[in-house]
Amino acid sequence: SPMSATTSALRRLRWSGSRSLHTATLAREVRALRGEGTPVVVLQPDATVVDAVGPSSMDASRRQAVAEAAHASVARHLRTGRVADRLSLFAR
């Protein structure tokens, strides 16, 4: 969810804009899916990515920094135990 942010990222932001709204919407959608028994892996910007994006997601001069931060963030997230366990189901 590129327009949301992790809780820790939202706490740091002075200019959260609509990220809080998108984060709440995502949380409701995830709860509904999990409530039906569907496993869900959530990928959303952490503080490093939000810092790279800056106050304007339309600032093209930040593309490279945002891409690098997002790649590193997702790689970290995918290595965590719970996520790695869920994704191992697809390796079969």
C-alpha positions in Angstrom: 0.0 0.0 0.0 2.2 2.9 -1.2 0.1 5.7 0.2 -0.1 4.3 3.8 2.8 4.0 6.3 3.8 1.9 9.2 2.8 3.0 12.6 6.4 4.0 13.5 6.6 6.1 10.3 3.4 7.9 11.0 4.5 8.8 14.5 7.6 10.5 13.1 5.8 12.5 10.4 4.9 16.2 10.8 3.3 16.2 7.4 1.4 12.9 7.3 -1.1 14.2 4.8 -3.5 11.4 3.7 -1.2 8.6 4.8 -3.1 8.2 8.1 -6.4 7.8 6.2 -4.9 5.3 3.8 -3.3 3.4 6.7 -6.7 3.2 8.5 -8.4 2.0 5.3 -5.7 -0.7 4.8 -6.1 -1.9 8.4 -9.8 -2.3 8.0 -9.4 -4.2 4.7 -6.7 -6.5 6.2 -8.9 -7.2 9.3 -11.8 -8.1 7.0 -9.7 -10.5 4.9 -8.0 -12.1 8.0 -11.4 -12.4 9.6 -12.4 -14.6 6.7 -9.3 -16.7 7.2 -7.3 -15.3 4.3 -3.6 -14.9 5.0 -2.4 -11.4 4.3 1.1 -10.0 3.9 1.1 -6.2 4.2 3.8 -4.2 2.5 3.8 -0.5 3.2 6.3 2.3 3.5 8.4 2.4 6.7 10.0 5.5 8.1 13.0 5.2 5.8 10.8 5.1 2.7 8.6 7.9 3.9 11.7 10.1 4.6 12.9 9.3 1.1 9.6 10.3 -0.5 9.5 13.6 1.5 6.5 15.8 1.7 5.6 15.5 -2.0 5.2 12.1 -3.6 5.3 13.8 -7.0 8.8 15.1 -6.6 10.6 13.3 -9.5 14.0 14.3 -8.2 13.6 11.8 -5.4 12.8 8.8 -7.6 16.1 7.0 -7.2 16.3 7.5 -3.5 12.7 6.3 -3.0 13.3 3.2 -5.2 16.4 2.3 -3.3 14.7 2.9 0.1 11.6 0.9 -0.9 13.7 -2.0 -2.2 15.7 -2.2 1.0 12.6 -1.9 3.1 10.7 -4.7 1.3 13.8 -7.0 1.4 14.0 -6.5 5.2 10.3 -7.2 5.6 10.4 -10.3 3.5 13.2 -11.8 5.6 11.2 -11.5 8.8 10.1 -14.8 10.3 6.4 -14.6 10.0 6.4 -13.1 6.5 9.1 -15.6 5.3 7.0 -18.5 6.7 3.9 -17.3 4.8 5.8 -16.8 1.6 7.4 -20.2 1.8 4.0 -21.6 0.9 4.5 -20.3 -2.6 7.8 -22.0 -3.1 6.2 -25.4 -3.3 
